[in-house]
Amino acid sequence: MSDLEDQREFLLRSLEDLEREHDAGDIDEQDYGVLKDDYTARAAAVLRAIEQGGVRAPVPARRRRSWVALGGVVLFALLAAVLVAQGSGRRDAGDTLTGGIRQSSTEKLNEAGRRGSEGDYEGGIALYDEVLVADPDNREALTYRGWFLFLSGERAEGLTQLLEVATAQGDYPDVHAFLAVVFDRNGLTAEALRELRLLDELDAPAYIREIVASLRDRLEAASSSTTTVTVGG
C-alpha cells in the first residue's frame, strides 16, 4: 500500500472513531467540531491527491489534543483541502485553446482557492468576482464565492448564492456537498439528506463522495431512528 493510501486509511478510520466517540458522549461538541473539520480536510486532500496521481499530500493528523489546543482551526476546514486539490489538478495547458481570457480565469480560480485555504475569504471573493465578469456562469466561481461568503460571516448571502447555483446548475456536485454541510450545521437534517441523495445521482468525484460519507451515515442513522420512534409511538 502506498503512503497516500496509508494516510487515507488512517484518516478515514480516525473519522469513524471520532463519530463513535461523539455518539458515545466521550467527546464534547467543541472538540468534536474542531477535530472533524481537521480530519475531513486532510482526508479530502489525500483522496484528491490519489485521484490526481500522487500530488504531495499533507502529513497525517497529530494527536487529537494537540489540534484542540490550537483552537483556531477554520470552520469547515474541508474547504481548504478541496480548493487546494482543485488548483493542483486543474490543467492550465488545455485552456490555451480558448485563448488568454480563459487562461487568466484559470489562474484566478487557482489563486482564489489558495487565498481561501489561508482564510483570506475577501481576497478569494474578489478574484471570483473578476472571473465572473468574464464568465458570468462559471459554476466553480459562483459556488465557491457563495461558500466563501458563508464562511466569512455573510451566511444569508452565501446560502442564497449556493441555492441559486444548485437551482441553475444542479449537476455540479460541489454545491450539493457544501449545502449538505451547511444544512447539517443548522439542524436541517432532511434538507442535508436531500443534498446528499442528489450527489448519488451525479457523477461526483470520489473525494467528494468520501468526505461526506461519515456525514451521510450519521444523518441516515438519525433519520432512521426518528422514523422508528415515530412509527412505534
Secondary structure, DSSP 8 states (H G I E B T S, - for coil): --HHHHHHHHHHHHHHHHHHHHHTT-S-HHHHHHHHHHHHHHHHHHHHHHHTT----------HHHHHHH----SSTHHHHHHHHHHHH--HHHHGGG-HHHHHHHHHHHHHHHHHHTT-HHHHHHHHHHHHHH-TT-HHHHHHHHHHHHHTT-HHHHHHHHHHHHHH-TT-HHHHHHHHHHHHHTT-HHHHHHHHHHHHHTT--HHHHHHTHHHHHHHHHHHHHHHHHHHH-
